[in-house]
Amino acid sequence: MNRKLFGTDGVRGLANKFPMTPEIAMKVGMAAGRIFTRGEHRHRVVIGKDTRLSGYMIESALVAGFTSVGMDVFQFGPLPTPAVAMLTRSLRADLGVMISASHNAYHDNGIKLFGPDGEKLSDAHEAEIEALMSNGLEEGLAASNGIGRAKRVDDSQARYIEFAKRTFPRNQRLDGLRIVLDCANGAAYRVAPAALWELGADVVTIGVDPNGLNINDECGSTAPDAMQRRVREVRADFGIALDGDADRVVMADEQGRIIDGDQILALIARSWSQNGLLTGGGVVGTVMSNAGLDRYLQSLNLKLARASVGDRYVIEEMKRGGFNVGGEQSGHIVLSEFATTGDGLVAALQVLAVLAMEGKRASEAAHLFEPLPQVLENVRFKKGTPLEDARVKKCIEAGTQRLNGSGRILVRKSGTEPVIRVMAEGDDEKLVRQIVREIAATIEEVAA
């Protein structure tokens, strides 16, 4: 079955425009509620959100949809995506929902769904929800005495803080460490500073004053400059930048140099392998993972399995290969020993644990390989399928020939926005930049 509403990470779009309207949100609640109503027990759905202004609107519509088919709703308020996944399992819920557009600006929003196992729904389940939304929702409405109830869960943030702290080694603390923490004015603006402080860190915060409109606005993991500057200004030992729903993270050493998802994977893979904790003989990355990571892992006799972009596809590959570490260069890090989805705070704590155990500064321990020059350019388009055009295909083929085996080209359509992503990497940075610009210019010409 084809999916029209669901992309690589749930339903996402401009708030109050199709498909992110109250009507669609209510229908998602009605359809998902019906599909996940199984058995005679009282069915339960949990809902979290980030700090976007439109979250109130989407949440109310979802509550109406779920209660109309007889599901009870537990509302968490602002809470990271991984916390919602964890609490879906912890509270024995039949379904979990996160209202967020992740790293996008405030004007976008999205709906992510988790099954009772805390894992994102499969493509097949999402297609089933879409099919039901367009055919016969009224038939599943609860009787007047069977309508669901809704209630706020006041201690959800405290539950997640305790969970995150338990992933950090019991015999270690963060005493004496000054950490700059950028919460992107998003979902983790309360829980992340509290968790680090309770572990003993001196926490310097930025991006912890959400107003509904400033989420990811020149802050967070997609704009880490503010975090890097602050690290240098206050002479911090470490920097952490989360995104709007805190399922991804990038970090900085004490010099303000970025530690991206590939370096995080390398660090955790090396440490866990040495301690006998790594499974699968390596880690899972994506088609965007730098070739430098691949070469470094090979030097450790470990492998890099590549999945499609999107943490759900990383998780699928982890299951297939028996891996317990996976992630994306952008900072989605999935550690299946602890969580069912990417968790920025937990990933940061694992890096801090390795640094504490080795007694090294981040600049010494967290830059394990030299990345190959990699250039990425995003090209927006309004309609059509530019990648099917013969001119674009010819340009990509010509670029591949010019690299002559010393690099690679990846051109793909984003799963969350109308953008073509053009990426190339190789040993010759000047050549890589030329090739990316030529391909992007061709796409711009075709899409004009």
VOGU-3710 file (C-alpha; in Angstrom, 3 decimals, decimal comma):
1> mnrklfgtdg> 0,000/0,000/0,000  1,257/3,484/-0,857  1,616/6,189/1,787  0,697/9,763/0,894  0,593/11,420/4,319  3,439/9,603/6,052  7,038/10,318/5,106  10,295/8,964/6,525  9,451/10,323/9,988  5,681/10,387/10,393
11> vrglankfpm> 3,361/13,093/9,060  5,027/16,469/8,686  4,258/19,812/7,067  3,427/23,480/7,501  1,207/23,909/10,559  -2,458/24,590/9,758  -1,925/23,618/6,108  -2,557/20,167/4,653  -1,547/17,671/5,952  -0,842/19,307/9,328
21> tpeiamkvgm> -4,395/20,465/10,016  -6,612/19,703/13,035  -8,886/17,633/10,805  -6,067/15,367/9,633  -4,669/15,087/13,177  -8,067/14,037/14,503  -8,416/11,445/11,743  -4,943/10,089/12,494  -6,031/9,662/16,110  -9,278/7,948/15,134
31> aagriftrge> -7,646/5,585/12,645  -4,574/4,725/14,730  -6,772/4,279/17,783  -9,000/1,810/15,987  -6,091/-0,201/14,604  -4,356/-0,436/17,981  -7,501/-1,279/19,934  -6,964/-4,968/20,496  -8,540/-7,052/23,235  -10,973/-6,167/25,988
41> hrhrvvigkd> -8,676/-4,091/28,245  -8,989/-0,329/28,605  -6,795/1,021/25,836  -4,299/3,803/26,413  -2,306/6,250/24,276  0,411/8,619/25,499  1,122/11,985/23,841  4,180/14,216/24,122  5,127/17,328/22,193  7,850/19,891/21,721
51> trlsgymies> 7,453/23,632/22,254  5,925/24,789/18,954  2,930/27,099/19,123  0,936/24,744/16,905  1,466/21,862/19,328  -1,568/22,885/21,370  -3,794/22,734/18,294  -2,490/19,385/17,056  -2,600/17,866/20,536  -6,238/18,839/21,082
61> alvagftsvg> -7,230/17,354/17,732  -5,398/14,100/18,440  -7,021/13,837/21,873  -10,439/14,275/20,253  -9,660/11,535/17,732  -8,350/9,010/20,234  -11,068/9,546/22,835  -13,767/9,316/20,147  -12,785/5,693/19,487  -12,633/4,849/23,186
71> mdvfqfgplp> -8,943/5,301/23,996  -7,771/6,942/27,211  -5,133/9,615/26,658  -2,185/10,481/28,900  -0,728/13,897/28,026  2,897/14,594/28,931  3,354/18,160/27,701  6,853/19,140/26,431  9,028/16,024/26,461  11,752/14,594/24,146
81> tpavamltrs> 10,795/12,071/21,499  12,871/9,281/23,125  11,080/9,938/26,423  7,725/9,357/24,735  9,025/6,100/23,250  10,323/4,971/26,650  7,145/5,908/28,510  4,963/4,171/25,925  6,538/0,924/27,099  6,815/1,895/30,763
91> lradlgvmis> 3,127/2,809/31,060  2,053/-0,282/29,072  0,367/1,966/26,525  -1,037/0,621/23,275  0,288/3,573/21,301  2,602/6,566/21,695  2,516/9,906/19,868  5,098/12,675/19,571  4,026/16,028/18,138  7,141/17,544/16,616
101> ashnayhdng> 8,877/18,521/13,397  12,245/17,714/14,961  14,912/20,121/13,667  12,553/22,157/11,447  11,542/25,740/12,224  8,465/26,543/14,352  6,102/26,940/11,400  6,311/23,207/10,660  4,964/20,431/12,827  4,605/16,677/12,670
111> iklfgpdgek> 3,068/13,554/14,178  5,257/10,542/15,008  3,630/7,300/16,138  5,120/4,545/18,305  3,770/1,055/18,845  3,419/-0,581/22,274  7,064/-1,706/22,008  8,198/1,935/21,846  9,326/1,592/18,243  8,182/3,741/15,336
121> lsdaheaeie> 5,396/2,218/13,302  6,257/0,236/10,204  5,478/1,440/6,693  2,702/-1,160/6,560  1,033/0,159/9,718  1,239/3,731/8,449  -0,307/2,697/5,144  -3,086/0,923/7,054  -3,788/4,102/9,038  -3,977/6,157/5,836
131> almsngleeg> -6,341/3,664/4,222  -8,677/3,749/7,220  -8,610/7,563/7,357  -10,178/7,714/3,911  -12,767/5,001/4,429  -15,332/4,550/7,181  -13,978/6,211/10,317  -17,477/6,802/11,657  -18,042/3,055/11,983  -15,467/2,831/14,754
141> laasngigra> -16,830/5,545/17,054  -17,242/4,508/20,678  -20,639/4,374/22,343  -21,545/7,370/24,503  -20,526/5,541/27,653  -17,299/4,259/26,076  -15,673/7,562/25,088  -12,098/7,806/26,337  -10,804/10,063/29,103  -7,819/12,413/28,980
151> krvddsqary> -5,477/13,355/31,815  -2,135/15,107/32,330  0,808/13,091/33,666  2,668/15,510/35,894  5,729/13,397/36,658  6,662/12,403/33,091  9,717/14,680/33,047  11,022/13,280/36,334  10,573/9,736/35,034  12,671/10,481/31,951
161> iefakrtfpr> 15,394/12,244/33,950  15,785/9,150/36,120  15,851/6,899/33,061  18,587/8,989/31,387  20,702/9,051/34,553  20,503/5,256/34,857  22,270/4,903/31,495  25,336/6,623/32,995  27,773/4,346/34,910  26,907/4,179/38,619
171> nqrldglriv> 30,487/4,706/39,766  30,978/7,894/37,753  29,873/11,493/38,152  30,334/14,709/36,204  31,745/16,684/39,127  34,195/19,355/38,029  33,026/19,390/34,414  31,624/22,577/32,940  29,212/21,700/30,137  27,505/24,084/27,752
181> ldcangaayr> 24,062/22,700/26,888  21,954/24,044/24,003  18,385/22,714/24,134  17,244/24,470/20,923  14,347/26,073/22,831  12,756/22,683/22,372  11,395/19,638/24,133  14,406/18,998/26,394  14,689/22,514/27,804  13,851/21,285/31,327
191> vapaalwelg> 14,885/17,632/31,451  18,377/17,803/29,909  19,792/20,537/32,207  18,287/18,783/35,230  19,807/15,401/34,348  23,306/16,819/33,827  23,100/18,919/37,005  21,952/15,950/39,081  24,990/14,018/37,806  27,227/16,775/39,165
201> advvtigvdp> 28,004/18,926/36,131  28,295/22,707/36,127  25,726/23,359/33,391  25,760/26,530/31,283  22,489/26,617/29,340  21,358/28,268/26,138  18,170/27,650/24,171  16,063/27,072/27,294  13,541/29,902/26,889  10,920/28,627/24,429
211> nglnindecg> 8,178/31,007/23,355  6,455/28,841/20,753  8,242/30,523/17,857  11,976/30,217/18,595  12,498/26,448/18,481  15,657/25,637/16,450  16,047/29,356/15,698  19,804/29,870/15,295  20,389/27,285/18,008  20,419/23,546/18,528
221> stapdamqrr> 22,148/20,732/16,680  21,494/22,176/13,218  22,982/25,569/14,202  25,674/24,743/16,778  27,646/27,984/16,353  26,118/29,507/19,493  27,072/26,446/21,513  30,610/26,450/20,131  31,085/30,146/20,923  29,763/29,692/24,445
231> vrevradfgi> 32,125/26,771/25,074  35,068/29,017/24,252  33,691/32,008/26,166  33,168/30,178/29,459  36,117/27,804/28,966  33,866/24,797/29,196  35,079/21,212/29,031  32,359/20,081/26,666  29,422/21,286/24,603  26,127/19,567/23,775
241> aldgdadrvv> 23,557/20,770/21,242  20,225/18,950/20,965  17,576/19,490/18,312  13,957/20,499/18,841  12,727/17,100/19,987  16,095/15,964/21,431  16,418/12,782/19,387  19,651/14,016/17,838  22,791/15,640/19,179  26,070/17,172/18,084
251> madeqgriid> 28,831/17,997/20,533  31,929/20,130/20,825  35,268/19,626/22,543  36,804/22,205/24,896  38,196/24,077/21,882  34,742/24,397/20,343  35,424/21,888/17,559  32,365/19,924/16,451  31,980/16,235/17,256  29,354/14,975/14,792
261> gdqilaliar> 27,379/11,751/14,672  30,080/9,857/12,788  32,699/10,688/15,425  30,241/9,738/18,183  29,672/6,358/16,514  33,434/5,810/16,245  34,010/6,663/19,912  31,241/4,443/21,254  32,124/1,596/18,872  35,770/1,612/19,977
271> swsqnglltg> 34,910/1,762/23,690  32,125/-0,821/23,600  34,235/-3,148/21,453  37,135/-2,970/23,909  34,778/-3,730/26,788  32,986/-6,588/25,055  29,708/-4,706/24,818  29,484/-4,191/21,054  27,318/-6,626/19,102  27,076/-7,281/15,379
281> ggvvgtvmsn> 30,779/-6,788/14,740  30,427/-3,086/14,015  27,880/-0,303/13,767  25,105/0,835/11,463  25,452/4,171/9,693  23,669/5,580/6,662  24,476/6,336/3,053  25,528/9,787/4,344  28,136/8,446/6,788  31,621/9,686/5,960
291> agldrylqsl> 34,025/7,257/4,325  36,542/8,220/7,015  34,338/6,424/9,556  34,326/3,329/7,359  38,128/3,342/7,092  38,550/3,876/10,857  36,237/0,999/11,750  38,083/-1,250/9,319  41,311/-0,465/11,208  39,606/-1,909/14,313
301> nlklarasvg> 38,362/-4,949/12,366  34,835/-3,598/12,685  32,343/-3,039/9,899  30,041/-0,207/8,879  26,648/-1,333/7,621  24,888/1,426/5,686  21,135/2,024/5,858  18,885/4,566/4,150  18,656/7,992/5,793  16,247/8,042/8,730
311> dryvieemkr> 16,607/6,517/12,172  13,786/4,050/11,509  15,861/2,525/8,685  18,966/2,513/10,873  16,994/0,601/13,504  15,727/-1,901/10,926  19,307/-2,587/9,798  20,439/-2,907/13,429  17,823/-5,600/13,989  18,743/-7,433/10,790
321> ggfnvggeqs> 22,442/-7,544/11,628  22,276/-7,881/15,404  23,921/-4,485/16,000  23,399/-2,482/19,190  24,964/0,790/17,996  23,772/2,799/15,017  23,197/6,344/13,927  23,460/9,165/11,473  26,079/11,796/10,803  23,449/14,401/11,711
331> ghivlsefat> 23,416/13,124/15,299  20,654/10,540/15,535  22,403/7,951/17,702  20,524/4,745/18,507  21,825/2,616/21,372  19,499/-0,347/21,613  20,902/-1,331/25,009  19,031/1,698/26,354  16,431/2,957/23,889  14,263/2,077/20,905
341> tgdglvaalq> 14,953/5,317/19,026  17,558/8,073/18,778  18,224/9,793/22,104  20,468/12,872/22,100  20,865/13,131/25,864  21,658/9,440/26,359  24,183/9,524/23,495  25,895/12,547/25,068  26,049/10,769/28,419  27,720/7,734/26,813
351> vlavlamegk> 30,391/9,959/25,274  30,934/11,683/28,620  31,216/8,261/30,278  33,993/7,231/27,880  35,880/10,494/28,478  35,585/10,052/32,246  36,691/6,436/32,080  39,730/7,259/29,935  40,562/10,444/31,827  40,988/12,402/28,598
361> raseaahlfe> 39,781/15,749/27,346  37,333/15,673/24,452  39,902/17,133/22,034  42,140/14,106/22,690  39,552/11,339/22,680  36,631/12,346/20,466  38,282/12,996/17,080  39,251/9,477/16,092  39,492/9,839/12,327  40,031/12,511/9,707
371> plpqvlenvr> 36,828/12,842/7,680  37,101/12,796/3,921  36,105/16,130/2,388  32,331/15,901/2,100  30,155/18,565/0,525  26,371/18,746/0,829  24,089/21,178/-0,992  20,298/21,324/-0,694  18,218/22,334/-3,701  14,569/23,267/-3,164
381> fkkgtpleda> 11,998/22,438/-5,819  8,283/23,146/-6,126  7,026/20,391/-8,405  7,983/17,530/-10,656  10,678/14,892/-10,231  14,016/16,527/-11,077  15,993/13,347/-10,402  14,249/11,609/-13,312  15,440/14,200/-15,815  18,014/12,931/-18,319
391> rvkkcieagt> 20,203/16,025/-17,862  20,481/15,436/-14,117  21,293/11,756/-14,604  23,970/12,588/-17,160  25,552/15,158/-14,838  25,688/12,644/-11,972  27,270/10,017/-14,239  29,889/12,506/-15,426  30,742/13,432/-11,833  31,144/9,776/-10,873
401> qrlngsgril> 33,578/9,247/-13,747  35,633/12,299/-12,694  35,988/10,916/-9,156  37,453/7,785/-10,724  36,926/5,564/-7,693  38,390/8,040/-5,164  35,013/9,083/-3,754  31,275/8,820/-4,191  28,189/10,831/-5,073  24,781/10,569/-3,428
411> vrksgtepvi> 21,781/12,510/-4,738  18,466/11,912/-3,018  15,121/13,491/-2,284  14,457/14,454/1,329  11,733/12,473/3,033  10,555/15,419/5,145  10,666/18,493/2,879  10,685/19,427/-0,871  14,468/19,338/-1,148  16,987/17,430/-3,238
421> rvmaegddek> 20,153/16,710/-1,264  23,339/16,585/-3,329  26,308/15,051/-1,512  29,758/14,066/-2,723  32,912/13,085/-0,895  36,433/12,205/-1,928  40,105/12,827/-1,339  40,177/15,920/-3,618  38,026/18,596/-1,925  38,233/21,055/-4,809
431> lvrqivreia> 36,974/18,444/-7,262  34,212/17,367/-4,880  32,972/20,958/-4,547  32,956/21,432/-8,318  30,956/18,264/-8,865  28,355/19,120/-6,207  27,877/22,646/-7,586  27,472/21,355/-11,139  24,873/18,760/-10,133  22,989/21,280/-7,946
441> atieevaa> 23,013/23,862/-10,773  21,612/21,297/-13,180  18,815/20,408/-10,752  18,056/24,120/-10,230  17,804/24,561/-13,999  15,534/21,541/-14,435  13,323/22,501/-11,465  12,960/26,164/-12,480
//
